[in-house]
Amino acid sequence: FGASASHYFSKRVGIGLDFYMAFNYIKTPNEFWHYGSYYDPNSPGGNVSGALITLEQMRMRSIYIIPKFEWSSRGNLPIGFSHSIGIGYVRTSVVDDDYNQSIGYVSSTGGTTIVKSTFKGRDIAPVHGIVMEYGVKIRFPVTSFMTLNVGSNLRFHIPSPERVLTGSDPSLEGRVQRSMRTSRTANIMDIRAGISFILF
C-alpha cells in the first residue's frame, strides 16, 4: 500500500512524490555452513569444526520514496492515460518477529549436536538502495474532484558499488541481507489501483 502527491504545471507535465511499502518473503533458502575449527561457547561440545544453521523463512518490508516526473502526450492531466519516471530511495528490513533457528554443531570428534533457538528479525541491519521506476497509469473521473486510477510500474534496483567491489559478507547477517537484496531485485513489477483526489 502507499500514497502519492502530484502537482501539474499544465495538462501535459507534472511532478510528484510516491511513498509505498511492499511486503514479501525472503526467497533464498537460509541454510548454510560455517566452516573452520574454533571454540564456540554456545556449543555444548566446546570445540566445533562446523555448524549447519537453518533459519525459518523470514518476511521483509521494503519502503520506497520516489520523486517522479509525469507526462501525458494527450494533454489531459490529471485524468486519462499518463506516464511517469523517477529515481528514489528504498529501505528493506526484516519484519520484526521471533524466527525459529536450528544450529547443528559438528564437533572435532565427528559428533553432532542440534540446538534450537529463536532469532530476532531486528538483529539484522536494514539494507538501503537506489531504485529507478517507470510507470503507466489511467485515471477515470468519478466526480469533479475524485478519480479511480489503475496502473503498473516497472522498477530496477541499482546495485550498490560497495557490494560490487567488496563482495558478500559470509556471516549470518550478511547472508540474510544478501537474500533480502535478491528477493527485492526480483520484485520488478507491480499493479496498483486506488483513488485520487483533485484538490485544485
C-alpha angles and dihedrals in degrees: 000000000000151000137238139192125204138185121200121208091192139345088280108045140031145149131234149167125236124203120179144143129224127196128199143138126271101254102198113090109250098216117116146140130252106208130199137074109267143137114262116186089200091063116086089220096051102213113060133176096202146347130217108213120196121186129194113249108275133214121228134197125211120198116200127196110181128171109208144191115222130195142170124204090203094056097232104122132180089030131043128029121344143165130220137188130186148156123217152137131295129191120192124191138167112259105253108253141116109271123193115249129191121193119190109198117202111202126214088255092057099257122132128218122188118208121187123202142140128268120209117226092217089065089074114082115232121258118233128200152153121255135192119206137188120190143179123203139177123201124201116202114237099170135350090277105028135064136182111228135195124182149151132223135203117202138188122199110214111226116243111252089217092057093046092053101039102033126218130326111245093207124103092258091046093051093049090048090051089052089050091053092047092051093045093049090052089059096086102145141033140173120223136189130182150122127282127202121209107213099180 
